[in-house]
Amino acid sequence: MIYFFIIIILILLDLGSKSYVKRKYKLNEDVSIYKDKVYICHIKNEGLAYGVLKNSKKFIYIIVSVCLLLVGILFYSAFKEGSKLKKLSFSFALGGALGNFIDRIKNKNITDFIYIKYKKAPIFNLADVFLFISPILLFINEIKDIISKKQV
């Protein structure tokens, strides 16, 4: 039950942060928040990462729906027999994916606003951060499994 609560909290954090940015910052406005390296940069992303496929909205909905289904299936299998870290990993994946999906359904785009000034870094949001954290947790889980099997 705790993992469903985590998913809900992550969705609320994501959607709340997007709502705040939309209220506080004008579209395409960017404001430095840390030493001219980290910015709030409010944009609408109508595509996937880096705006890919922005002119193929129906295809995006199909891709995202299939990915959500697959993550849901993986979460279900982890929930039945996975470790706590694996369940947490898929909770982050579902929380991030659902946050972006809800935003896309509601607004026909995704609000991105975090920009770290470095070469061609993308502008992203909290859901993207959660989606980034998920495989890191899964990787840590796999390393722990490998280490525990070697000790047996």
N, C-alpha and C positions, 0 to 999 in steps of 0.2 A: 504493500500500500504506500510506503514511503516514496517509492519511485514514481508513482502516479502524481503524488504531491510535488515532487521535484519537477516533473514535466510541466505541471500547471504553473509553478513558480517561475520557471524559465520562460514560458510563454508570456506570462504577465510582465516580467521584467523587460522582455523584448518589445512587446507591444506598448508598454508604458513609456519606454525610452523613445520609441518612434513618435508617439503622440506628443511627448514633451518637446522633441526637436521640431516637429511640425508647428507647434504653438509658439515656440521661443525664437526660431530662426527662419528667415525668409528662404525660399527656394534658391539654391545655388549660392547662398551666403556661406562664407567660410570664416571661422574665428579661431585664432590660435589659442589653445588652452594649456600648452606646455612648451616653452622655449622654442617657438617656431618649428617644432618637430611633430607635435600632435595637434590636430585640428578637428573642430566640428565643422563639417562641410555637408550641408543638407542638399541631397540630390534625390531624384526619383529614378529608380532603375527599372526599366520596363523589360529587361532581358534577364539572363542568368548572370553568372560571374562576369565582370568586365562588360556587361551589357550585351553579351553574346545572345543571338537569336531574338533580339528585341522586336523584330518585325514578324515573328512567328509565334504569336500568343497562344494559339490552340496547341501547337506542338510543345510549348513550354508547360502548359497545364498537363498534358499527357506525360511528359518526362517527370515532372514533379510528383504527380499522382502515383506513378509507378515506383518512384524512389521512396515515397512515403509508405507505400504498401510493403516494399521490401524491408525497410527499416522497422516497420511494425511487426513483420514476421520474425525478423532477427531479435527484436525486443522480446517477443513472446517466447521464442526458444531460449533466450538467455534467462528470462524470468522463470522458466520451468526448471532449468538445471544449471544456470550460470552462476558465477561468483558475484559478490556484491559489486566489485569494480566493473565487471562486464555489464551488469544491470545499470550501473551509474553511467557507463559509457553510452549505452543505447538510450538512456533517459535524456542525456545531453543531445544526442542525435535527433530524437523525436521532438524535444522541446524547441530546438533550433529550426528544424524543418517545418514544424507546425506553426511556429511564430511567423516565419517568412510566408508560408502558404496562406495563413489567415490574412496577413497584410496584402498579399497579391490578390486574393479574392475580394477583399473589402475595397481596395483602392485601385485595382488594375495595374499596380506597380508595387515595388518594394522601396521603402524609405531607407536609404543608406546615409550614414553621417559621420563615421569615424574614419579619419584619414591620418596615417602616419607617413610623414614626408620622407620617402625613400624611393629613389628611382621611379619605377612605374607601379608603385603599390596601389592596390584598389581601395576604393572607399567602401566601407562595410558597415555592419550593424551588430548588435549583440547576438542575434540568432546565428550570424556567421561565426562569431567567436565560439558559441556553443558547439557548432558543427566542427570547428577546428579542434576544440578540446576533446571531443568524442573519440577520434582515432588515437589520440595521445593516450587517453585512459585505456583504450583497448590494447595498445602496444605495451603499456606498463603491465597490464593483466597477463598478456602472453609471456612477457619476460619473467614475471613471477611464476607462471605455470612451468616454464622451462627450468627455472632454478629449483623449484620444488620437486620436479621429476628427477633431476640429477642428484638430489639429496636422498632419494629413496633407495 
